[in-house]
Structures are given as structure tokens and as C-alpha cells.
Amino acid sequence: MSGNQSEILEEHYARGDAVAGVKNALAEIGKAEGALKPEELSSIDQFHVRSLLATKDLAAAAEPQLDMEILDIGSGLGGAARYLASAFGCRVTGIDLMQSYCDAATMLTERCGLDQRISFRQGDALALPFPDARFDQVWTQHVSMNIADKAKLYGEMRRVLRPNGKLAIYDPVRSGNEPLRYPVPWARDERTSFVPTESELKQYLQDAGFTVLSWEDKTKVALQWFEEMEKKWAGTKPSPLGIHVLIGPDIRPMSANLRTNLREGRAKLIQAVCKAI
Ligand SMILES: C[S@@+](CC[C@H](N)C(=O)[O-])C[C@H]1O[C@@H](n2cnc3c(N)ncnc32)[C@H](O)[C@@H]1O
């Protein structure tokens, strides 16, 4: 990834000290100390549309098994890693470009008592610091849109995956002829947003050595979820433990734009499971 792009991403995602921000938010909800349950954190550690529901759906499709070695690329605050470890007994490695997210993810994982099964390290999805065929599954949610070099991205995923291992994806794609409205939760403008069409994504996966096992359009359920959330939270104060701690208050117009992009057919959400051939 170019230096300029990582600087813009750093400015977008790592506006402050994520560890301090998360600790302050936990203190505000009376959880400054003591053990945490993974599901208590979903308002901040599931940084994608449909939150924990989407993670559960992706896991149901990818069928992770006890003791499987899983790599979560762009692991954010580690919500998916903790779900895979606590619900299925997987061993998860998370990698993310933001050092501060890795630090916050490690802190939260320790407080959930899952640090024997999960670790996080800072790194770039385009240069994974792992040997070939190291993982049983590779997992990624709402990350590829930040990465221009798709051939390298999916090539790296294929390289670290054992033959017949599964790749689990949950990502936006572009649709229709109208451009995306910005800002969106992953980018303030097009400088760090590289959203392929559905057919381009399929081609990238095929070129990298994957075959598709399942492919689901999650746009409709995502729009229903936005509507339910709007009704549920109408007139209430947002939880202190929210994505705004990481991104700032602009997360609201960003999420609104993403919803509009989905509603207007400018984008879709795809859940896919592929096999390394
Ligand atoms: C929208 S967040 C999603 C986080 C997490 N996957 C989740 O769903 O909760 C996108 C994440 O991708 C990470 N990211 C972006 N580009 C990356 C790259 N080249 N390598 C590793 N991580 C990257 C960002 O730092 C950020 O944590």
C-alpha cells in the first residue's frame, strides 16, 4: 500500500488513541474493570453493516471448526476473532493496518479471557507476514474496499490459505451506473475507496485461485436492519461504546450515506465463501 494511502487511512481510522477511547467508553457504561463478554462489545467491535448478525451469518456459511487456525484480515477491534474463538473454539490471528486497533483488540480480548486463542498484529493485507498455507480459513469483513491492488490482496489470501481452505468474505460491491455517495464509513472520498462490481470481484477471486462455494446478496436484509435500528434507537442517546469513538461523530452521516447507496442501488453487500483450489 502506498505511503500516501496509508496516511489517509490512518487519519480516517485512527483519529485518537483507540485504547484510551475504548477504555473511557467502557468506564461510561460502568465496565471500567472486570471480565467482559464478547457480545457486550458488538456496538464498537463489529465495524460493518448488520454488526454481530452479519458475523454470525458469515460463520454459519463458512463453518469454522474447533481448533481451526483462522486469519482475520483487517481485524479492526477483533469482534469477529472473539466470536470465532468463543462460539467455535477456533484459534484466530488478526492483522490490521492500525497499530492502535490491534492494541485495543488485544486489551478487549484479554478482558474477555480469550487471549490464549487469539492474537493481533499490525500489518498490511498486501504483504502478509505469514508463510504459505499457514491457515485453515481466511476471513475478511469490510476491508477490501480500502485496497486498490485487488490481485495482490486476493493473491495473498490464497497464498496463506491451505489447499481446500475456505475464504469467508463480507464486502460491499458497486452496482448500477451512479457513483457512490461519500463519505462512507470506510472512506471520506475516492482516494482510499476501491469498490469493485460483483462481476469484477468474482473475476479477482477466480484469478487468485478460488472457486465459489456460496454467494449471497445481503443488501435486502441490510436495508431491513438499518430500518430496525432506526426505529429501535429513535429518540434515544447513542451508547458511549460506539464506532464514533474510533471515527468521530461523522460516522452518522457516513452510515446514512452507505444506507442511501444501498437503497439507491449504487452498492450491494455480498457474503461469499470460496475454496482455495
Ligand atoms: C471498516 S473496518 C472493518 C474492521 C473489521 N473487519 C470489522 O468488520 O469489524 C476496516 C478495517 O480494515 C483495516 N485495513 C484497511 N486497509 C488495510 C490493509 N491494507 N491491511 C490491513 N488492514 C487494513 C482498517 O485499519 C480497519 O480496521
PDBQT file of the ligand as one rigid body, heavy atoms in Angstrom, charges set to zero:
ROOT
HETATM    1  C1  LIG A 301     -14.429  -0.913   8.266  1.00  0.00    +0.000 C 
HETATM    2  S1  LIG A 301     -13.132  -1.562   9.245  1.00  0.00    +0.000 S 
HETATM    3  C2  LIG A 301     -13.657  -3.275   9.474  1.00  0.00    +0.000 C 
HETATM    4  C3  LIG A 301     -12.983  -3.917  10.680  1.00  0.00    +0.000 C 
HETATM    5  C4  LIG A 301     -13.403  -5.351  10.952  1.00  0.00    +0.000 C 
HETATM    6  N1  LIG A 301     -13.148  -6.211   9.825  1.00  0.00    +0.000 N 
HETATM    7  C5  LIG A 301     -14.852  -5.401  11.323  1.00  0.00    +0.000 C 
HETATM    8  O1  LIG A 301     -15.658  -5.765  10.454  1.00  0.00    +0.000 OA
HETATM    9  O2  LIG A 301     -15.187  -5.076  12.461  1.00  0.00    +0.000 OA
HETATM   10  C6  LIG A 301     -11.809  -1.723   8.054  1.00  0.00    +0.000 C 
HETATM   11  C7  LIG A 301     -10.513  -2.171   8.688  1.00  0.00    +0.000 C 
HETATM   12  O3  LIG A 301      -9.591  -2.519   7.647  1.00  0.00    +0.000 OA
HETATM   13  C8  LIG A 301      -8.298  -2.124   8.046  1.00  0.00    +0.000 C 
HETATM   14  N2  LIG A 301      -7.453  -2.027   6.842  1.00  0.00    +0.000 N 
HETATM   15  C9  LIG A 301      -7.597  -1.189   5.790  1.00  0.00    +0.000 A 
HETATM   16  N3  LIG A 301      -6.634  -1.408   4.886  1.00  0.00    +0.000 NA
HETATM   17  C10 LIG A 301      -5.864  -2.413   5.356  1.00  0.00    +0.000 A 
HETATM   18  C11 LIG A 301      -4.707  -3.090   4.886  1.00  0.00    +0.000 A 
HETATM   19  N4  LIG A 301      -4.112  -2.764   3.722  1.00  0.00    +0.000 N 
HETATM   20  N5  LIG A 301      -4.202  -4.088   5.636  1.00  0.00    +0.000 NA
HETATM   21  C12 LIG A 301      -4.746  -4.410   6.827  1.00  0.00    +0.000 A 
HETATM   22  N6  LIG A 301      -5.834  -3.795   7.332  1.00  0.00    +0.000 NA
HETATM   23  C13 LIG A 301      -6.393  -2.814   6.615  1.00  0.00    +0.000 A 
HETATM   24  C14 LIG A 301      -8.549  -0.798   8.744  1.00  0.00    +0.000 C 
HETATM   25  O4  LIG A 301      -7.467  -0.414   9.550  1.00  0.00    +0.000 OA
HETATM   26  C15 LIG A 301      -9.818  -1.106   9.536  1.00  0.00    +0.000 C 
HETATM   27  O5  LIG A 301      -9.529  -1.641  10.795  1.00  0.00    +0.000 OA
ENDROOT
TORSDOF 0
